[in-house]
Amino acid sequence: MRKRIQVLSILAVPAILVGILLELTQSGEAQRDSGSGMSAFVSTLVRDHIYLFAPQDREALSEMNRQLQELEWTTRRIRNADQSEIVRRREQLTQKVLPLIEKAPLLRNISFDGDEPRLSPIEPVASTGDAGALLLKIDNGSGPPAYVVSEYDFSTIGPRKPALIDVPAPGTYWVLVGMTNIPTGPTTMMLRFARNGKQTWVLPVQVKTPGFGQLRVEILSDETGEPAPAMVRLIWKTDGRDRKPPNSVDLAPQFDSLGNATSQRPANLPGQTLRSFWYLVPGPFEMAVPPGPWEITVRRGVEHVPVSETFEVKEGEKVRRTYRPHRWVDMRQLGWYSGDDHVHGRIVSDEDAAHLMAWIQAEDIHVANVVKMGDISRTFFEQRGFGPAHRVIDRDYILSPGQECPRTHDELGHTLSMNIRSLVRDTDHYFLYDWVFDRVHEQGGLTGYAHVLSDSFFIHRDMSLNVPKGKADFAELMQFARLGTDLYYEFLNMGFKLTASAGSDVPWGGTVGEVRVYAYTGQKQKSFTTDAWFQAVGKGHTFVSNGPMIDFQVDGSRPGDEIHVTDNRKLHVKARAWGYLGHMVPTKLEIIRQGDVLKAVHPSAANQAELTCDFEVDAGEGFWIAARVEGSDQSAAFTTPVYVRRGNLRFWKFQAVPALIEKRLSNLAEIEQLVREARETARKRDAGGLTEMQILAKIRLAEQGDALLERVAESRKIYEGLRQVMEQERSSRQAGVER
Amino acid sequence: MQHVLLVWLVGCCWISGSQALAHETLSRFLEHRAIVSAGPRNIDLQLDITFYHPRSAHERQRMDLNHDGTIDEHEIQVYLDVLQQTLDKKLSLQIDQTLVPLIPLYEPELLMNRPRTDEVGSQVLRLYMFARTPGDLKPGSRILLEDRLWLDEPAILTVSVEGTGGLQLEAENDAPPLSPPHLDGSARIVVIRCLTVPADMHSREADNRPRSDQESACLLRTVASRAVLPVILILVLLCPAIALIRSRHVSPGGRQ
């Protein structure tokens, strides 16, 4: 007997294990079915149609949705969850949610008299506007509840093609039909029901939509009071969706289908305004709008305070709104003019030019370097010409054609050129960036590197090659709402000058001028011209910003200037950073010397719109010194340095130089390795999974390899020479330079 | 000769079908735009992922299950469903080094001009998630959003942070906006620092803490206890079996 029990026990163990496993598997299956779409139903209801509910019920429904999603999430995470517990929890939530939905004023009940559907109440469904929703409760006998979400677009579905609602089994069906483009006045909406897998019935539902109101919006320049272009966001608060102003400029065709090739610009702006999309509105507009509350936000670039207002439009009413965004700072008055070094956009017609001109005026950017972009295979963003004759000028707003080329992605990085007379591009010299830089300089243009802020596309390689030769003028330190200075500091700390610049890179970026470079052209009247602006950039008289403004001087010298000292005298550092109360204020002003914070100033009181510092510093053995600002909305600003030179000493960070030279030599070794790999690819004739462009790049690189390696060798010599300079300087520095 | 070589190599590439479309470099990037809004009760995340052309066209081809060139609602739903099943692993949130459940808030959305595979233009995948704000959130707390979506593609990262209900936050913009592929599987990280919390944060949290949290915990406990029961049962049943085996094994020698 005892043996039998033992044997049975042994057999029972696997049987029980199998049983448990089966039970757990089944419970998992059951859970997936038991939701019957309720969480998706409630989630769509809350996201898109919360306006169907009384204001006091909205928060409760929103919280119910969170709890439902939590339950679904927990259920998915725990496969062997207790089925009964989940059912109990779902039932609890259902008991809370459904009474709320039943309270919705627009809810319609459908029952079946035999096979024929009956609607109650039969009064027309009062839609809130040209977009809305229909909530239906369909009683199809006893059975588990089910939830259906459907869309009905009146511009594509007419009476000939009724919307189909499938009611396949007994139970109560909760149906949400999102409606768009609803005609004003009474409309009959045809709903077709497929019931219990057989018969279909068409049920006409009357929808009554209020007539439009009329909205006229005018945006004025703060200076002139005349209508001016602006960036606008217009939201119908009823459903929270934005509406496109009728005259908004269609920028998309000028983007060559690249990047964010849309007119609805997702601006990378600091602060809360970043979260949304903007339309470029060139002037006043008027449009028919559904009645209800509306929210409009108007921007005119960082020197203006955005305006936001909520107002009501009633059916048949004409509402006129006029906005005049306040210019909180006019940097022109202080001699500083804004620019964007990196704007992509085709200009082959006056209409194209007018679009981009409206855009820079809306964002209040005075000089846009509109760049034709190239790679090894082709060019993009066609321009109708280069040079002064092809600048587009409207008062003090200028579109100036430039280039982003050469531009290699896996090799040497992207370059920018400004103020060119003709496109400089020769694929036989494509990897010899200095060849392009020299020709641009011969034309009187400026050259620089794009995306330096994030060291993208291996830009450090060509910087290591050509910055020591003095071939590049500027570095793009700000983009996509970020300031990045790490790589930039490395070159400054080796005693190489580079001007700080910034560019939006639209259409990959959001909107022109979302980051900007300010250049100082002088405070005399009419001192601003296109050429004066480029000259100022060439001299390094710049700072970059997406919010705060800076005035930074050392002994009266501005960013980009060089101060020569013969002894360790005191230098007078003055800096001012400012914003605008209620909009953006500086939260930190730092004076950076050779990459280190020399002085930091924080607000001493809340709502301080300005930070200043005024102090003396020893000239020491020379240095570079710059100002950096952080804004309360996470905006930032940074100046090109003032360069302080003591005698013949370089302004470099002496102790850091050996390591930085090693880093640069290592970057040059990367270029040598690139050439070797390219030659190997060409020799082996092996595509190796590369794209056509990568192959083309490798072949061109192999062809130009000898010339490139010669240049690498030259740069190596420069770095070796710097080592010797270090040794020569060491004794002077140890002796305290005639201190 | 070089020209012939070039034609041959490009031809090889084209025939092999490996990434045959010429790439426009920044167009390979996906834009990850995180919009975080946090209050005393909830932390909401909207993540917009923008696919630029031609990468967007590749993604639409993936959606087009029946290869008819048009993407219908069912195909979009399948695409979004498959994606949503992976979100638990692809997106996570840590607050002060503690993992906090990041839960879908609304159904994801796909925004595109025309649902066709040959449409030229970008498209946006919009994900909505939320987490419950922990009661012990304090000034200095660090919120880490770990994004593992499309790690093998380069990314443009932007983040917008908003505090509500007395909470003040700021994003730490240390990571460069242009991010290369993370082929090692490491997440792209958005760091948000909590600057201030409302004075009544803890009492408000205690008052308003949705019951669901407690109930979720309760559900977890229930499940855990349910998992323990079979283990105990198995052990109880195994004991006699082990005893039987042991008795058989030791009995000959033992009785001697």
Interface residues (C-beta under 8 A of the other chain):
Chain A: K3 I5 Q6 V7 S9 I10 A12 V13 I16 L17 I20 A40 S43 T44 V46 R47 E63 N65 R66 Q67 Q69 E70 L71 E72 W73 T74 R76 R77 I78 N80 A81 D82 E85 I86 R89 E151 A252 S257 L258 G259 N260 A261 T262 P266 N268 G271 Q272 L274 R275 D375 S377 F380 R407 H409 H451 L453 S454 D455 S456 F457 Q479 F480 A481 R482 L483 G484 D505 W508 Q634 T681 A682 R685 A687 G689 L690 T691 E692 M693 I695 L696 I699 E703
Chain B: Q2 L5 L6 W8 L9 V10 C12 C13 W14 S16 S18 Q19 A20 L21 A22 H23 E24 T25 L26 S27 F29 E31 R33 I35 N42 Q46 D48 T50 Y52 H53 E73 D88 P101 I103 P104 L105 Y106 E107 N113 V120 G121 S122 Y128 F130 I156 L157 T158 S160 V161 E162 E170 A171 N173 P176 P177 L178 S179 P210 R211 S212 D213 E215 S216 L219 L220 T222 V223 R226 A227 P230 L233 I234 L237 L238 P240 A241 A243 L244
